[in-house]
Amino acid sequence: MHTPTRRLFLGAGLAGGAALVAGCSDDTSSPGSDAPASSAPDPGAWDPQDWDSVRSQFLLDPDLAQFAAFVLSPHTRLLEAAIADHRARLGRDTEDALLVRESHEESVRQAAAAFAGGDPSQYALTDSTTMGIAMMYGGLTLRTGDEVVTTTHDFFSTEDSLRLLELRSGAKIKRVSLYDEPAAATVDDMVKRLLDAVTPKTRVVALTWVHSGTGVRVPVQEIAAELRDDVILCVDGVHGFATVDVDLPDLGCDFLATGTHKWLFGPRGTGILWGRDWEPLTELIPTFSGPKGPRRLTPGGYHAFEHQWAMKDAFEFQQSVGRARVVDRTVEQATQLKDGLAAIDGLTLITPTDPAVSAGIVCVDIPGVLPGNGIEELRSRGVVASATPYETSYLRLGPSIATSPDQVDQAIEALTEFV
Ligand SMILES: Cc1ncc(COP(=O)(O)O)c(C=O)c1O
């Protein structure tokens, strides 16, 4: 059992909590009345309570069971309509469309906060998880003698950002393994291994919420509860965002970077950086949005605004289905898949079966079959999967709201056939 500290109480009490977020209260402007309405979900055209209807919103080939949809958002019809609307306005009179850019950004921040908790001022807009990660680790001020504790399980974007942080600052990066066998990972052991590596010199802990190489979910909340409050906890949250039903302020971290073009199924080329308090971060990329709060940390330069502004519609799509329902649907199918795979001889389940230490990603190892060949075998049976992009690579399936329990059975059957 871990005793909660101020870090968790702070988060849990953050209902509309702008007052708790030092330095952020300046960003409370609401969208201008002249902000063009984007195409909000039309309840007449689909039924958010009906999973077939939700699935039919995706532009994906319906003849395939799409277990790699989370890798890069395939967009929904509603999202495409919203993008087309913004694109048309930008195309017709670009200068005029840009006049309401800040209103659109604020609408996105409000929709993000309505979906993932906290205050709109805690959301900076990015283009990807990688951009947010680079802004977190590039924006921190460390010096020689400081330590960063991270793990051996992180994605390249975190590893390389920390390499650059080490080069710039002289801080030492310390890597710990949170588990030997992913399938046997437990909350208590992961918390212990991480905390054992923390010393008085530790200034930053750098984690990935759900490991894309194994599907293991790191107990961020439990780690946060045990960390000294002066240690900055940074998280790559991409495979936990929209697959774990928690408000970001309650997670206990200080910064979380995530793309909104994976499990959220938002516009490709979009993401957010969430910050409890922006104060510790220096901006890396000059902003066009304003000097304070999330605007300071929202990278400037012109973007594909039709995508950035349509993030609002993606958050609203998830909201209309319901965050908890989406997560349950994902986890239920992941559990169904893991149960089915565990019964197949000659196949090793890499991801833990326990939902407390996993989310939507399910990795398997098939001795003698390269993941690339496994992908081809599955595709020939109508199942789309991906491979984990790590030195040790596994076949990876991600059930989601774009798949169905029948398709999970199809995937199990397809794997049974060729293993
Ligand atoms: C854990 C993890 N972090 C970050 C990324 C990169 O995300 P993005 O394309 O949004 O930068 C990936 C994979 O794409 C990933 O698996």
The ligand as a Gaussian input file, in Angstrom:
#p B3LYP/6-31G(d) Opt

LIG

0 1
 C        5.491000       5.221000     -26.363000
 C        5.500000       6.067000     -27.595000
 N        5.781000       7.375000     -27.472000
 C        5.797000       8.182000     -28.541000
 C        5.534000       7.718000     -29.807000
 C        5.568000       8.677000     -30.946000
 O        4.319000       9.313000     -31.030000
 P        4.117000      10.554000     -31.993000
 O        4.053000      10.012000     -33.371000
 O        2.824000      11.156000     -31.565000
 O        5.272000      11.460000     -31.793000
 C        5.239000       6.344000     -29.978000
 C        4.947000       5.719000     -31.274000
 O        4.588000       6.231000     -32.253000
 C        5.227000       5.521000     -28.841000
 O        4.951000       4.210000     -28.970000

